[in-house]
Amino acid sequence: MRKKILVIEDNEEIRENVTEMLTIFEYEVLIAENGEVGISKAFDEQPDLILCDILMPRKNGFQVLKALRDNPTTVKIPFVFLTSSSQKRDIEKGNLAGADDYLVKPFKMQQLLSAIKKILSE
């Protein structure tokens, strides 16, 4: 059974690149162009993993993570931030908020694949 990954990313190019790469590696990919749509899809689809940008319109990544962690049906879904913010305090804030991992853009696809495989095998 293919693992289902929800990609919440407002940048269309990044969203398409990540989606294409994950599809090549036989993951089922769901996409959301902003945080509100992402929360709704997470509740409806119950993905195996969520990859989420932080700086987005409507709801930012921290608001998405909080909404998912506050709901018993999504609280245990692994969550990875994908963001351009590489400051130490932002990474700590992401970890304290309950993210399972934090990848800084631009990242190499191999970094993303390694993080996904590690999280999904735990």
C-alpha positions as CSV (number, residue, x, y, z in Angstrom):
1,M,0.0,0.0,0.0
2,R,1.4,3.4,-1.1
3,K,2.0,5.9,1.7
4,K,0.0,9.1,1.4
5,I,1.8,12.5,1.8
6,L,0.2,15.8,2.0
7,V,2.2,18.7,0.6
8,I,1.1,22.2,1.9
9,E,3.0,24.8,0.0
10,D,2.0,28.1,-1.5
11,N,4.9,28.3,-4.0
12,E,3.6,26.5,-7.1
13,E,7.0,25.6,-8.5
14,I,8.2,24.1,-5.2
15,R,4.9,22.3,-4.8
16,E,5.1,20.8,-8.3
17,N,8.8,19.8,-7.9
18,V,8.2,18.0,-4.6
19,T,5.0,16.4,-5.9
20,E,6.8,15.1,-9.0
21,M,9.7,13.7,-7.0
22,L,7.4,12.0,-4.5
23,T,5.3,10.5,-7.3
24,I,8.5,9.0,-8.9
25,F,9.2,7.3,-5.6
26,E,5.7,5.9,-5.6
27,Y,4.1,8.0,-2.9
28,E,0.5,9.1,-3.2
29,V,0.7,12.9,-3.1
30,L,-2.0,15.3,-2.0
31,I,-1.5,19.0,-2.5
32,A,-2.8,22.1,-0.8
33,E,-1.9,25.7,-1.8
34,N,-2.4,27.3,1.6
35,G,-2.8,26.4,5.2
36,E,-6.6,26.4,5.3
37,V,-6.9,24.0,2.4
38,G,-4.1,21.9,4.1
39,I,-6.0,21.6,7.4
40,S,-9.1,20.5,5.6
41,K,-7.3,17.9,3.5
42,A,-5.5,16.5,6.5
43,F,-8.8,16.0,8.3
44,D,-10.5,14.5,5.2
45,E,-7.7,12.4,3.8
46,Q,-5.7,11.3,7.0
47,P,-2.3,11.3,5.2
48,D,0.7,9.3,6.5
49,L,2.9,12.4,6.6
50,I,2.5,16.1,6.1
51,L,5.1,18.4,4.5
52,C,4.3,22.0,5.2
53,D,5.8,25.4,4.5
54,I,5.7,28.0,7.3
55,L,5.2,31.3,5.5
56,M,1.9,31.0,3.7
57,P,-1.3,33.0,3.2
58,R,-4.5,32.3,5.1
59,K,-2.9,30.1,7.8
60,N,0.8,29.8,8.4
61,G,2.6,26.5,9.1
62,F,2.5,27.0,12.9
63,Q,-1.2,27.6,12.8
64,V,-1.6,24.4,10.6
65,L,0.5,22.4,13.0
66,K,-1.5,23.6,16.0
67,A,-4.8,22.9,14.4
68,L,-3.7,19.3,13.6
69,R,-2.1,18.7,17.0
70,D,-5.3,19.9,18.7
71,N,-7.5,17.4,16.9
72,P,-7.5,13.8,18.0
73,T,-7.9,12.4,14.4
74,T,-4.7,14.2,13.2
75,V,-2.6,14.6,16.4
76,K,-0.3,11.6,15.5
77,I,0.3,12.4,11.8
78,P,4.0,13.1,11.3
79,F,4.7,16.7,10.4
80,V,7.7,18.2,8.6
81,F,8.3,21.9,8.1
82,L,9.8,22.9,4.7
83,T,10.9,26.5,5.0
84,S,13.4,29.1,3.9
85,S,14.0,30.2,7.5
86,S,17.2,28.8,8.7
87,Q,17.6,30.8,11.9
88,K,18.2,28.7,15.0
89,R,15.3,30.2,16.9
90,D,12.9,29.4,14.1
91,I,14.1,25.8,14.0
92,E,13.7,25.6,17.8
93,K,10.2,27.1,17.6
94,G,9.3,24.4,15.0
95,N,10.6,21.6,17.2
96,L,8.8,23.0,20.3
97,A,5.6,23.3,18.3
98,G,5.7,19.6,17.7
99,A,7.2,19.2,14.2
100,D,8.9,15.9,13.6
101,D,11.5,17.5,11.4
102,Y,12.5,20.8,9.8
103,L,14.1,21.1,6.4
104,V,15.5,24.4,5.1
105,K,14.9,25.5,1.5
106,P,16.6,25.0,-0.8
107,F,17.0,21.4,0.2
108,K,18.3,18.5,-1.9
109,M,15.7,16.0,-2.8
110,Q,17.8,13.3,-1.2
111,Q,17.6,15.1,2.1
112,L,13.8,15.2,1.8
113,L,13.6,11.5,0.8
114,S,15.8,10.5,3.7
115,A,13.7,12.5,6.2
116,I,10.5,10.9,4.8
117,K,11.9,7.4,4.9
118,K,13.1,7.8,8.4
119,I,9.9,9.2,9.7
120,L,7.6,6.7,7.9
121,S,9.7,3.8,9.2
122,E,9.5,4.8,12.9
